[in-house]
C-alpha cells in the first residue's frame, strides 16, 4: 500500500498527480480541457477556454488568442477573447466574421461576447498564455 503524502507534498491518487485538470478519456486517448479553476460559468453552462481558443485560432488571419471569463451581473460570467491578428481588420469587422465562424462550431453561450484586439504578445517568455 502506498504511503500518503505528508503535508505540503503533492497529492497523488491511484498513481496520478492531482492537478485539477479536466480530462476526457476515450479508450487509450486523453483530451485535456484545461484546469477546472479556468472554467467559465455562463448561466450554469460550463465553458473551457481552450475549446473556444482552438475554434478562434483556426480562423484565417488570427495569430494568437486567449480566452477568459469576466463577471456579468445576469449570467454570472461571459466569455471574453483577446486576439492578435495578422490582418488590419477593425474590431467590428472581426467580430462579424468571428460570429459567423463560431456559429457553425460552438453553442451560442460559448461564443465570446467581448472581444479586444491587441498588438502585444498574448503569451509570456515561456509561451504560457496570459489570461
VEXDREN-424242 format. One record per residue (C-alpha): residue number from 1; x, y, z. Coordinates in nm, 3 decimals. Last residue first. Example, Ala and Ser with C-alpha at 12.3 -4.5 7.8 and 13.67 -1.06 7.14 Angstrom:
ATOM    k        u        v        w
ATOM    2    1.367   -0.106    0.714
ATOM    1    1.230   -0.450    0.780
This chain:
ATOM    k        u        v        w
ATOM  131   -0.529    3.506   -1.946
ATOM  130   -0.160    3.522   -2.021
ATOM  129   -0.091    3.214   -2.230
ATOM  128    0.231    3.031   -2.139
ATOM  127    0.490    3.071   -2.414
ATOM  126    0.784    3.064   -2.166
ATOM  125    0.853    3.436   -2.230
ATOM  124    0.486    3.516   -2.171
ATOM  123    0.194    3.474   -2.407
ATOM  122   -0.060    3.714   -2.555
ATOM  121    0.201    3.913   -2.745
ATOM  120    0.124    4.281   -2.798
ATOM  119   -0.094    4.426   -3.076
ATOM  118   -0.428    4.354   -2.916
ATOM  117   -0.781    4.321   -3.050
ATOM  116   -1.048    4.303   -2.783
ATOM  115   -1.355    4.086   -2.798
ATOM  114   -1.645    4.068   -2.551
ATOM  113   -1.934    3.833   -2.608
ATOM  112   -1.711    3.538   -2.697
ATOM  111   -1.913    3.245   -2.839
ATOM  110   -1.953    2.971   -2.576
ATOM  109   -2.314    3.062   -2.484
ATOM  108   -2.416    3.041   -2.853
ATOM  107   -2.312    2.676   -2.893
ATOM  106   -1.988    2.641   -3.089
ATOM  105   -1.878    2.531   -3.437
ATOM  104   -2.112    2.676   -3.700
ATOM  103   -2.196    2.990   -3.503
ATOM  102   -1.824    3.037   -3.434
ATOM  101   -1.730    3.132   -3.793
ATOM  100   -2.021    3.372   -3.846
ATOM   99   -1.964    3.526   -3.501
ATOM   98   -1.591    3.568   -3.573
ATOM   97   -1.651    3.738   -3.910
ATOM   96   -1.884    3.995   -3.752
ATOM   95   -1.649    4.039   -3.455
ATOM   94   -1.351    4.090   -3.689
ATOM   93   -1.519    4.367   -3.885
ATOM   92   -1.641    4.534   -3.563
ATOM   91   -1.295    4.518   -3.404
ATOM   90   -1.133    4.668   -3.714
ATOM   89   -0.942    4.445   -3.951
ATOM   88   -0.577    4.507   -4.040
ATOM   87   -0.482    4.139   -4.069
ATOM   86   -0.231    3.919   -3.881
ATOM   85   -0.449    3.945   -3.574
ATOM   84   -0.380    3.927   -3.201
ATOM   83   -0.699    3.836   -3.016
ATOM   82   -0.812    3.884   -2.658
ATOM   81   -1.136    3.693   -2.603
ATOM   80   -1.408    3.724   -2.339
ATOM   79   -1.670    3.464   -2.243
ATOM   78   -1.933    3.595   -2.002
ATOM   77   -1.978    3.527   -1.632
ATOM   76   -2.252    3.516   -1.370
ATOM   75   -2.526    3.532   -1.635
ATOM   74   -2.705    3.846   -1.513
ATOM   73   -2.447    4.063   -1.334
ATOM   72   -2.151    3.958   -1.553
ATOM   71   -1.803    3.872   -1.429
ATOM   70   -1.539    3.801   -1.693
ATOM   69   -1.428    3.462   -1.817
ATOM   68   -1.113    3.401   -2.015
ATOM   67   -0.999    3.339   -2.372
ATOM   66   -0.653    3.398   -2.518
ATOM   65   -0.586    3.422   -2.893
ATOM   64   -0.286    3.414   -3.123
ATOM   63   -0.212    3.491   -3.489
ATOM   62   -0.566    3.504   -3.629
ATOM   61   -0.578    3.591   -4.002
ATOM   60   -0.782    3.289   -4.110
ATOM   59   -0.979    3.139   -3.823
ATOM   58   -0.848    2.815   -3.671
ATOM   57   -0.723    3.003   -3.363
ATOM   56   -1.081    3.108   -3.290
ATOM   55   -1.200    2.746   -3.271
ATOM   54   -0.895    2.638   -3.067
ATOM   53   -0.938    2.931   -2.828
ATOM   52   -1.304    2.842   -2.766
ATOM   51   -1.214    2.487   -2.660
ATOM   50   -0.908    2.602   -2.462
ATOM   49   -1.122    2.845   -2.259
ATOM   48   -1.338    2.562   -2.117
ATOM   47   -1.703    2.665   -2.097
ATOM   46   -1.959    2.532   -1.848
ATOM   45   -2.328    2.625   -1.866
ATOM   44   -2.484    2.746   -1.538
ATOM   43   -2.564    3.093   -1.674
ATOM   42   -2.217    3.120   -1.827
ATOM   41   -1.966    2.952   -1.593
ATOM   40   -1.609    2.980   -1.726
ATOM   39   -1.367    2.706   -1.616
ATOM   38   -1.013    2.829   -1.552
ATOM   37   -1.004    2.675   -1.199
ATOM   36   -1.109    2.342   -1.354
ATOM   35   -0.780    2.348   -1.537
ATOM   34   -0.779    2.271   -1.907
ATOM   33   -0.977    2.053   -2.148
ATOM   32   -0.712    1.780   -2.159
ATOM   31   -0.811    1.509   -2.405
ATOM   30   -0.686    1.158   -2.325
ATOM   29   -0.668    0.861   -2.561
ATOM   28   -0.643    0.491   -2.467
ATOM   27   -1.019    0.439   -2.472
ATOM   26   -1.173    0.786   -2.475
ATOM   25   -1.083    0.970   -2.155
ATOM   24   -1.186    1.333   -2.107
ATOM   23   -0.969    1.536   -1.874
ATOM   22   -1.048    1.837   -1.656
ATOM   21   -0.723    1.936   -1.489
ATOM   20   -0.716    1.991   -1.112
ATOM   19   -0.354    1.879   -1.099
ATOM   18   -0.376    1.563   -0.883
ATOM   17   -0.069    1.359   -0.980
ATOM   16   -0.174    1.008   -1.079
ATOM   15   -0.062    0.682   -0.914
ATOM   14   -0.410    0.592   -0.790
ATOM   13   -0.440    0.935   -0.630
ATOM   12   -0.135    1.151   -0.571
ATOM   11   -0.122    1.475   -0.371
ATOM   10    0.198    1.678   -0.396
ATOM    9    0.382    1.722   -0.064
ATOM    8    0.300    2.016    0.164
ATOM    7    0.157    1.798    0.444
ATOM    6    0.298    1.448    0.408
ATOM    5    0.186    1.226    0.122
ATOM    4    0.001    0.901    0.196
ATOM    3    0.210    0.588    0.181
ATOM    2    0.148    0.341   -0.097
ATOM    1    0.000    0.000    0.000
